[in-house]
Amino acid sequence: MNESKISVRYSKALFLSALDKNILDRIYRDMILISEISVIPEFRELIASPIILPSKKAKIIHNTLGASVDALSLSLIDLVVKNGRESYLPAIARVFISQTKEHKGITETILTTAIKVDEKIKQQISDFISDGFKTKVELKEIVDDDIIGGFILRIEDKYIDSSIKTKLNKIKKELLAKTLTD
């Protein structure tokens, strides 16, 4: 069974349980926490290690997360570790977060600019997207000075690249193509 099927099955079961118990927001926060700690190299080593016993892994994760996560999230972790699927925890968390956003009608939008954008402008962008797509918007901002200027806006699978870097690359390609044909 491939990673995506495993992740989807566990996250779907968790999602349905959280909905049934009316604790979706709490479990959503737990999965964000798990997603965030999954980038820590020591945590990745822990869940990937074949040497550490599953009971020890579960105990370490419980001690690390313990009071800050719901019992349902801990029971999922116990089940995943018991079944030897702890390396799928980051993917399970990612899929659960995505399922929850879809359920709540939230569209994740990423705005990449060369400099930090004013809060008022970010709000205008969020409102514009919200009106256009008839959805709630979760706007994330990335500052990347490599784009020189302009912006790159990603709304789900739609992509608007209005960066100076891209425009300069287009001009460069056109000039190179022109000199090669002359």
C-alpha positions in Angstrom: 0.0 0.0 0.0 1.5 3.4 -0.9 2.0 6.3 1.4 -0.9 8.4 0.1 -3.4 5.6 0.6 -2.2 5.0 4.1 -2.2 8.6 5.1 -5.6 9.2 3.6 -7.1 6.3 5.5 -5.8 7.3 8.9 -6.6 10.9 8.4 -10.1 10.2 7.2 -10.8 8.0 10.2 -9.4 10.7 12.5 -11.4 13.4 10.7 -14.7 11.5 11.0 -14.1 10.7 14.6 -13.3 14.4 15.3 -16.5 15.5 13.5 -18.5 12.9 15.4 -17.2 14.1 18.7 -17.5 17.7 17.7 -13.8 18.4 18.4 -12.6 19.1 14.8 -11.0 22.5 15.7 -9.1 20.9 18.5 -7.8 18.0 16.4 -7.0 20.4 13.6 -4.7 22.4 16.0 -3.1 19.1 17.1 -2.4 18.1 13.5 -0.8 21.5 12.9 1.4 20.9 15.9 2.4 17.4 14.7 3.1 18.9 11.2 5.3 21.6 12.8 7.3 19.2 14.9 7.7 16.8 12.0 10.3 19.1 10.4 12.5 18.8 13.5 15.4 16.4 12.5 15.4 14.6 15.8 11.6 13.9 15.6 12.1 12.6 12.0 14.9 10.3 13.2 12.7 9.0 16.1 9.8 8.0 13.9 12.1 6.6 11.2 14.3 4.5 13.5 13.9 0.8 13.2 16.0 0.3 16.4 13.7 2.1 18.9 10.9 -0.1 20.1 7.4 1.1 19.2 6.4 1.3 22.9 9.4 3.6 23.5 8.5 5.8 20.5 4.9 6.1 21.8 6.2 7.0 25.2 8.6 9.7 23.8 5.8 11.2 21.6 3.4 11.2 24.6 5.9 12.9 26.8 6.7 15.5 24.1 3.1 16.2 23.2 1.2 14.9 26.2 -0.9 17.7 27.8 -1.0 19.9 24.7 -2.9 17.5 22.4 -6.3 15.8 22.7 -6.8 12.2 23.8 -8.1 11.4 20.3 -4.9 12.6 18.7 -2.8 10.6 21.2 -4.9 7.5 20.4 -4.2 8.0 16.7 -0.5 8.2 17.4 -0.7 5.0 19.5 -2.5 3.2 16.7 -0.1 4.4 14.1 3.0 3.4 16.2 1.4 0.1 17.1 0.9 -0.7 13.4 4.5 0.4 12.5 3.3 3.3 10.5 4.7 6.2 12.5 6.8 7.4 9.6 3.4 8.4 8.0 2.5 10.8 10.8 3.6 14.0 8.9 1.6 12.9 5.9 -1.4 12.0 8.0 -1.3 15.4 9.6 -0.9 17.2 6.2 -3.9 15.3 4.7 -6.0 15.9 7.8 -5.3 19.7 7.6 -6.2 19.7 4.0 -9.5 17.8 4.6 -10.4 20.1 7.4 -9.8 23.2 5.3 -11.9 21.7 2.5 -14.7 20.9 4.9 -14.7 24.5 6.3 -14.5 26.0 2.8 -11.1 27.6 3.3 -8.9 28.3 0.4 -5.2 28.4 1.1 -3.5 31.2 -0.8 0.2 32.0 -0.9 1.5 35.5 -1.8 5.2 35.7 -2.6 6.7 39.2 -2.8 10.2 40.7 -2.7 9.4 42.8 0.3 6.9 42.5 3.2 3.4 43.6 2.2 1.3 46.0 4.3 -1.5 44.4 6.3 -4.1 46.6 4.6 -3.0 45.3 1.2 -3.0 41.7 2.4 -6.6 42.2 3.6 -7.6 43.7 0.2 -6.1 40.7 -1.5 -7.9 38.3 0.8 -11.2 40.1 0.3 -10.7 40.1 -3.5 -10.0 36.4 -3.6 -12.9 35.7 -1.1 -15.3 37.5 -3.3 -14.1 36.0 -6.5 -13.9 32.4 -5.4 -16.8 32.6 -2.9 -14.6 31.1 -0.1 -12.9 31.9 3.1 -9.2 32.7 2.5 -6.2 31.7 4.5 -3.4 34.0 3.1 0.2 33.1 3.8 2.9 35.5 2.9 6.4 34.5 1.7 9.1 37.1 1.3 11.6 36.1 -1.4 14.0 38.8 -2.6 15.0 36.6 -5.6 11.8 37.6 -7.4 13.3 41.2 -7.5 9.8 42.8 -7.5 6.2 42.2 -8.3 4.4 39.2 -6.9 3.5 35.5 -7.3 0.0 34.5 -6.2 -1.0 30.9 -5.8 -4.7 30.1 -5.1 -5.1 26.3 -4.9 -4.0 25.1 -8.3 -4.1 28.5 -10.0 -0.9 30.5 -10.3 -0.3 34.1 -11.2 3.3 35.1 -11.7 3.8 38.8 -12.1 7.3 38.9 -10.8 10.1 41.0 -12.3 12.4 37.9 -12.4 9.9 36.0 -14.6 9.5 39.0 -16.9 13.3 39.4 -17.2 13.6 35.7 -18.0 11.0 36.0 -20.8 12.8 38.9 -22.3 16.1 37.0 -22.1 14.6 34.0 -23.9 13.1 36.2 -26.6 16.4 37.9 -27.2 18.3 34.6 -27.3 15.8 33.2 -29.7 16.0 36.3 -31.9 19.8 36.2 -32.1 19.8 32.5 -32.9 17.4 33.0 -35.8 19.2 36.0 -37.3 
